[in-house]
Amino acid sequence: MNQEKIGKFIATCRKDKKITQQELAKRLGVSDRTIGNWENGRNMPDLSLFKPLCKELDITLNDLMSGEKVQETEYQGKFEENIVNTIAYSTKKITKYNQVISLILIIFGLFVSISAIMIFPSESSWSSIYSVFGIMIFMIGIARILNPIKWYKRLVFSILIFTFSIGILLFTDYLNVKFNDEAPMFRITTKYIRNVIYYDTLFYDVYRCNFDTENEYWVVEKNSKKTNIDLMNYCQK
């Protein structure tokens, strides 16, 4: 559908009926600005307003979608053409709406994940819970954007993006532990043994020796299986 042509046709019909934009807007339950946007070709009326608009302007749906008065001899051909154009317009509008929703989900998901890292202390389990929750929202947005492609490609892309996102979180967490002496957010268990706090993560171990004292220090090393007795003596080396 030609928006500019339809907009000019709406303006011409409105003026022929001697109706102001304000009057037409009031009858249709929209704003003056909305009518102006229609007539300038910036926007199209919602499909739900097609019939009321045609009634106010005393035109047919075929006339409105064609942007001109349709002759009887051309009516059937124009009608079929307009049906196809209307379906295409509706599909395009729905697609655009879905893209906006997907973008909002992606941004909101990233915001939740980043906020969780910045707001909650690393000792709190809520930081990891909200971070993963944010990633899940992010992934829903990604999946919506990938929706047009074939399901198996969408699945592969989704798995790759999810893995990459979790990897970024884990790597960021590791850097925070390594250089800022913070407890890992994504830990499996936490043990308190005398003067040692032991954090077990999927890829490495963290030892907080002499915690809450002047001699406190942190050690990060590869995963190893230590008993409670080993942990008791670990910081005495």
ZIGI-V539317 format. One line per field, one symbol per residue. ss: DSSP state (~ for helix, > for strand, _ for the rest). psi: psi as a letter, one per 40 degrees, with the letter a starting at -180 (. if undefined). burial: + if it has 16 or more other C-alpha atoms within 10 Angstrom, else -. A space follows every 10 residues. Layout:
ss->???
psi->???
burial->???
This chain:
ss->__~~~~~~~~ ~~~~~~____ ~~~~~~~~__ _~~~~~~~~_ ______~~~~ ~~~~~~~___ ~~~~~~____ _~~~~~~~~~ ~~~~~~~~~~ ~~~~~~~~~~ ~~~~~~~~~~ ~~~~~~~~~_ _____~~~~~ ~~~~~~~~~~ ~~~~~~~~__ ~~~~~~~~~~ ~~~~~~~~~~ ~~~~~~~~~~ ______>>>> >>>__>>>>> >__>>>>>>_ ______>>>> >>_____~~~ ~~~~___
psi->hhdddddddd ddddddefhi dddddddefi idddddddde ediiiideed ddddddefii ddddddfihh iddedddddd dddddddddd dddddddddd dddddddddd dddddddddi iddheddddd dddddddddd dddddeddii dddddddddd dddddddddd ddddddddee fiihdgidih ihhbehhhhh ideiihhgif ifidehiihh iihihiiddd ddedee.
burial->+-++++++++ +-++------ +--++----- ---+++-+++ +--++----- --++--+-++ ++++++++-+ -------++- -+--+----- -------++- -++-++-+++ -+++-++--- -+---+++-+ ++++++++++ ++++++---- ---+---+-- ++--+---++ --++-+++-- -++++++--+ --+-++++++ +---++++++ +------+-- ---------- ++--+--
